[in-house]
Amino acid sequence: MDVASTTRKTATFWASVREAIHGSQQDFTAGSLERAIFLLAIPMVLEMLLESLFAVVDVFWVARLGADAVATIGLSESLMTIIYAVCMGLGMSTTAMVARRVGEKDSDGAAIATVQAVGLALILCLSFGVPGWIFGRSLLRLMGASPGVLAVGSSYTKIVLGASGVPLLLFLNNAVFRGAGDAAIAMRVLWLSNFINLILDPCLIFGLGPFPRLGLTGAALATTTGRSIGVLYQFGLLWRGTDRIRILRSQIRIQPRVMLRLLRVSLTGIGQFLIAQTSWVGLVRIISIFGSAAVASYTIAIRIIIFVILPSWGLSGAAATLVGQNLGARQPERAEKSVWRTGFYNMLFLGGLGVFLLMFAGPVVQLFTSDPAVVPLAVNCLRILSCGNVAYAYGMVMVQAFNGAGDTVTPTVVNFLCYWLWEIPLGYWLAIRTSLQAQGVFFSILIAETALAALSILLFRRGRWKLQQI
């Protein structure tokens, strides 16, 4: 009997996995909450897992070009943090609005919100791309790049910044699919774009087969090509329609009232992520004082941390969709319960990976570089940051919950307090005023992220997010 019961449970589990990957028609405002979390989380985790795999593989190949090349990626991505802040701010407000309309069973409203969000994104693409291409080299110099980095990386930075609209559209469109509950579609889009990038990366960097040897410039072209194809695929899906969201020709027009409402929520969302992302710019700027080896070690360690955290971010994304849809269905208690459950599962997942990285930081770092100037610092950075994995797990779920409710103000205030008023000053003091140097910045990240998680939990328990209108 026990064997038969175990067999049935195993079969049910794998049936649910297949349903999650292929796309579930589950109503996430009714039925088992654990099943709803599972069906949303599986494709989101797999989506982010491949995204994090791309981040790690990209730096794996670029590390073969030397510390200056890795430092270029670190400095360029610090500049891209502003773009990523816009991506996440606009994306989270779009997810919240689409999820709320889906929870209200208002498919027309969900489609209208999607059209207005895409319109805003297209305007932003031009606003960021043209200046990024023109001033890429100057911005890299402003970030404290050494002459070696400028010589190696100027073209990389110009391409990445010039094509910055591509990741903006990629993230936004996937935010629409997640808000609608089509997490499996968002997963397949990123699988496609990242698979293309993984193939093109070594080919264009090292000139394999018929491809030219472009070095670091090849890495930028590979990334841009893969993501561009992903965006084209997304637009094809939106035009054709899915079971949960469909855009009609008559809906493709500007609706000022909806766009202004979306923009209002997006501005605080953008501010929220801009505060978080620009804090990384400040930290990299402090680390750059100690040379390319310090920046390279930080870049490698952060890429490894991203590999761990992005799947966890995908799991916490289930909370945003569940909060939005259940608030739309007038079920705030179910929305709250979904957040606590997701936070617990996220803690188990990320905490276990943190223990692994604490134990095997050395061998993991040495997969990417054997540079004796880089390895020790990267190992220390990885171990220090891994100590905060449990806090990160709950912190990111709470942030996603606020955003899923359309309350982008609360996490904006929390980010401002923890990052600008605490992390950056603390990082500067520990790095410059003590003997810790770059390691002082690593400790400041751990301390600030732990404070953010604690404050977010406290504010979430107050429950004001349940009254948010969007």
C-alpha positions, 0 to 999 in steps of 0.5 A: 500500500505504501509503495502504491501510494508513493508511486501515485504521489511520484506520478502526480508530482511529475505530471504537475512538473510537465503541466507547469512547463507546458503551461497550466490553465489553473485558476490561481485564485482558487484551489490548492495554494501549494499547487498554485505556487508550484505551477507558477514557480517551476517555469519561473525558476527554470527561466531564471536558472537559464538566465543565471547560467548565461551570466556565469557562462558569459564571464567564463569565456570572457575571463579567458581574455584577461582581468581587463576584459572581466573588469570591462563587464563589471563596469559596463554592467554597473552602467547598465544598472540604470537600464535594469532599474527601468526594466524592473520598475516598469516590468513590476508595475506591468505585472501588477496591473496585468495580474490585477485585471486577470484576477478581476477576469477583465481580459480586455483591461489586461490587453490594454495595460500591455499595449500601454506598457509596450508603448512606454518601453519603445519610447525609452528604448530610443532615450537610452540607446542613442546616448549610450552608443554615442557616449559609451567610451566616456561613461566607461572612463567616468566609472574609473576604467584603467587605460587597459580597460578602455583599450579592450572594452570601449566597443563592448560598452558602446554595443551593450549600452546602444542596444539597451532597449533590447533587454528592456523589451525582453523583460517587459514582455515577460512581465506581461506573461508572468502577470497573466499567469503564463509563466511557461511562455516567459520561460521559453522566451528566455530559454530561446534567447539565452540558448542562442547567446550560449552558442554564439558567445565562444564562436564570436569571442574566439572566432570558431568555425566561420565566425570572425574572432571579435574578442570582447566585442563578440560577447556583446554581439552574442548577447544582443543577438540572442535577446533580440530574437527573443523579443521578436518571438515575444511580439509574435506571441502577443500578436497571435495571442495566448489562452490568458492574454490576447491583443486585438488590433483595435486595442493598439492605440494610446489610452492616456488614462491607463498609460498615466496610471501605469506611469505613476506606479512605474515611476516609484517602481523605477525609483525603487530599483534605481536606488538599488541598482545605483548603489551597485554603481557606487560600490563598484566605483569604490572597489575600482580604487583598488585596481582591475584585480579587485573589480574582476574578483567582485565581478566573478563572485557577483556572477556566481551569486547571480547564478544562485539568486536568479532562480530564487528570484524566479521563485519569489516571482510567484508571490507577485503574480499570486498577490496581484491576482488574488487581490483582484479576486478580493482574496487578500488573506489568500494573497498574504498566505501565498507570500509566507509560503513562498518565503519559506520555500525560498529560504530552504532553497537559497539557504541550502545553496548558501551552505554549499558556496561557503564550503566550496567557494574556492573550487567554484571560483577557480572554474572561472579564473586561476589568476593569483591576484583575483582568486583570493578576493573572489573567494572571500567575496563569495563566502561573505555574501553567501552568509546572507542567503536566508535574509536575501530569500525573505527580502526578495519575496517581500519586495515582490509581494509589495510590487505585485500588490502595486505598492511600489512606494514601500520598497522604494523607501526601504531601498533608500534607507538600506542602500543609500543611507546605510550600504554605500557609506558603510562600504566606503568607511570599511574599505577606505578607513579600515584595513579591509579595503575591497572586502569592506564593500563585501561586508557592507552588502551583507549587512545592508541586505540583512537589514532590508529583509528585516525591515521589509518583513516588519512592514509587510506584517502591517498589511497596508499593501492589501488596500493598494489600488491599481 
